[in-house]
């Protein structure tokens, strides 16, 4: 038996991972893989197909193909045994059997394939042995990393010493040269000032790509001053201020106009403090935490109608303690006929189909434990697509109209009663402006309108409109009913998090 290559492909012919075991050119292997999708018949149950020179032995894995390209003299039974072993290894290294999951673990899969096949011939190994070989630690590698880290630490230490010397020299120099602007700011202060700088209105949003609101550094006031030595009372900045960063006068006028309409303006929070609070809030505290998250992709037409509506959801599991790993999860679904569920390959599909219980095919195998990241271990995925516009949680109408030397833009929005939307943000792009837009009207809560005026502009300048929000309910209405311990005793305490977030929600 000679295996020429082992590959993982999508069903539309895209090659995700391919490992060649014999000397062959790239053009040839690309030609062989490109010809494979054309040779598969629709609805056929065969697991191999032959050409004049090679044999393709394949196995479908959800939306992918696991493929072996062999010569025609190889033993088909040995080929099938090799394919069966590789099909067990792929779920071990890739928790999600889709294009994203395979690409993220491509190198791990290649290393595993190398342990199974050597120079085109199958090695006598098991799944457990392959995992053991791939996870072996190298003392030389640890020593190399340790030496490299020591060099990095030594370089950082020397850099700090040099920076301290430079600051000391500046301080001694400025003792005889008081009054200059730079004399009140060392290199460390300049660095911290710029690192804490936050610009609210970026190039594509806010007031438009050319408006330039949201950042004031007062550079012109420093450039207009004479270079000669001045008295300290005339040139020294106010104590404790240094360089001033913040919103300029025009941006403040726009905010004041919104406040005049009765809107509550919330100032930007410090990013470091906000991120630390969010990270602390997301840390699981219960022994078992299940997260049901749905990502919403919606494209609405500016003239009315729905172009795309797609919901993709996943149920993830996080277990803190190893003794709680031998469990099963009982769930309830909302009975929405448009939702299609798909379990992880390691799950017992029959158990889920008959009893709505998520458990591993091997009941003696525990779930992974510990802090595995925010996503956790994926148990179940689902998807829903629809052409019904009533399923959209938030509808938006934008009507730009030109009158004389002004463009009036009216925006109407209305939220559906299906969800309680939170943190709603509607971003309308604007053309390059010299002045902020004039807000004429803004009112409403879950349903309302806003009108503003800008100089004459093309109606396409206000699209696409981007929308972001979140909700604590989902389309699938999936709920975790109970945790079933397999080793007996009381079930561990668990908590469930449910959220709906927007991934790509636009009006085009």
C-alpha positions, 0 to 999 in steps of 0.5 A, a space after each residue: 500500500 502506498 498512500 500518496 496524500 491525505 487531505 481534508 476538503 470541503 464539499 465544494 472542492 476547497 482544500 483545507 489540509 493536505 499532507 503528501 507522503 511521497 515525492 510529487 510536484 505541487 502541480 500534480 497534487 493540486 490537479 489530483 485534488 481538483 479532479 476529485 469533486 468531479 468524480 463523486 456521483 450524487 447520491 452514491 454510497 461508495 467510499 472510493 473512486 478510481 481513475 487510470 492512475 490513482 484511487 480516491 478513498 474518502 469518507 464524509 465528515 459533516 460538511 467535509 471530505 476526508 480523502 486518501 489518494 493512493 496508487 491502484 496497486 494498494 490494498 483497498 482494505 488497508 486503505 479503509 483501515 487507515 481512513 478509519 483511523 484518521 477519521 477518529 483523529 480529526 475530531 480529537 484535534 478539531 472541536 468544530 468540524 468546519 472550515 474554520 475549525 480545521 484551518 485553526 488546527 491544521 498543523 496539529 492534524 498534519 503532525 497526527 497524519 505523520 504519526 499514522 502514515 510514514 513514507 506512504 505506509 501505515 504505522 501500527 498505532 492507535 489513537 491514544 498512541 498518536 496523541 501521546 507521541 504528538 504531546 511529548 515534551 522536549 527538554 531541549 525546547 524548554 531550555 531554548 525557550 528559557 534562554 530566549 526569555 532570559 535574553 528578553 528580560 535582560 534587554 528590557 532591564 537594560 532599556 529601563 536603565 537607559 531610559 532612566 539615565 536619559 530622564 535624569 540627564 533631562 532633569 539636570 539639564 532643565 534645572 538651568 533652563 526652566 520655563 520650557 514646555 518640554 521641561 515639565 514632561 519626561 519621556 515616560 509622561 509622553 508615552 503614557 499620554 499617547 497610550 491613554 488617548 482614545 478617538 471616538 469618531 473613526 474614519 468610517 463612522 462618527 461624522 464622516 471620513 473627512 470630518 476629523 472631530 474628536 481629537 484636539 492636541 492644541 499643536 497650533 498654539 505651541 507652533 505659533 510661540 516664538 522659539 526664544 527663551 521666555 519667562 516661565 510664567 508665560 510659557 509653562 503649561 498649567 500645573 498637572 495638565 501637560 498635553 490636552 486630549 479630548 473633544 474639540 469645540 465643534 464636537 461639543 456643539 453637536 453633543 449639546 444639540 443632542 442634549 437639548 433634544 432631551 437625549 442622555 449623553 454618556 461619556 466614554 469609559 476608560 478602556 482598561 477599566 471597562 475591559 477589566 470589569 467585563 473580564 471579571 464578569 465573564 469568569 464562571 463561578 458555578 461548577 458547571 456553566 452552559 452558554 447558549 449564544 446566537 449570532 445574527 446576520 441580517 441584510 435589509 434593503 434600503 427600499 424595503 424587503 429582506 435580503 439575508 437572514 441567518 442565525 447561527 447558534 452554539 451551546 458551550 460547556 465549561 466545567 471547573 472541577 475534574 470530578 464534575 466531568 462525568 455528566 450529561 446535559 438535558 435540554 429543552 428546545 422551543 419547538 421552532 421548526 425553522 431551527 436545524 440542530 446538529 450535535 458534535 461528532 463526539 456526542 451520542 446522536 441517538 440519545 439527543 434525538 430521542 431524549 434531548 440529552 447531550 452526552 458523549 458516545 463513550 459514557 466513561 469519558 469525562 468532558 474537558 475541565 478547567 478554564 478553556 476560554 470564553 467559548 468553552 467546549 461546543 456541544 450543539 450547533 444550530 442554524 435558522 434561515 428565513 425570508 420572513 421580514 417579521 422575524 427581524 428584531 429591529 427595522 430601520 428606514 432611512 430617507 435622504 432628500 435634497 432641498 436647496 442647499 441642504 440634505 434632510 435625512 430622516 431615520 425611523 426605527 422600530 423594535 420587534 416585540 420578540 426581543 428585549 434589545 440592549 446596547 442598541 447602536 445605529 451607525 449612519 455613515 456621513 460624507 466629509 463635513 466641515 461642520 457637525 450635522 444639525 439635529 432637528 428632531 430625535 425622540 422615541 424609545 423602542 420606536 422613534 425617529 431622528 432627523 438631521 441636516 447636512 450639506 448637499 450629498 448623494 443618497 448613497 453616502 448614508 449607506 450601509 447603515 450598521 446596527 449592533 445590539 444584544 438580547 438575553 433571549 434567542 430564536 431557538 429558545 433553548 433551555 438547560 433543564 438539568 445536569 445528570 451525573 453519571 457516577 451517582 450522587 447529587 448533580 453539580 450546581 450549574 448556571 446558564 447564560 443566554 445571549 443573542 448578538 449581532 455579527 453583521 446587521 446592515 441596511 444596504 
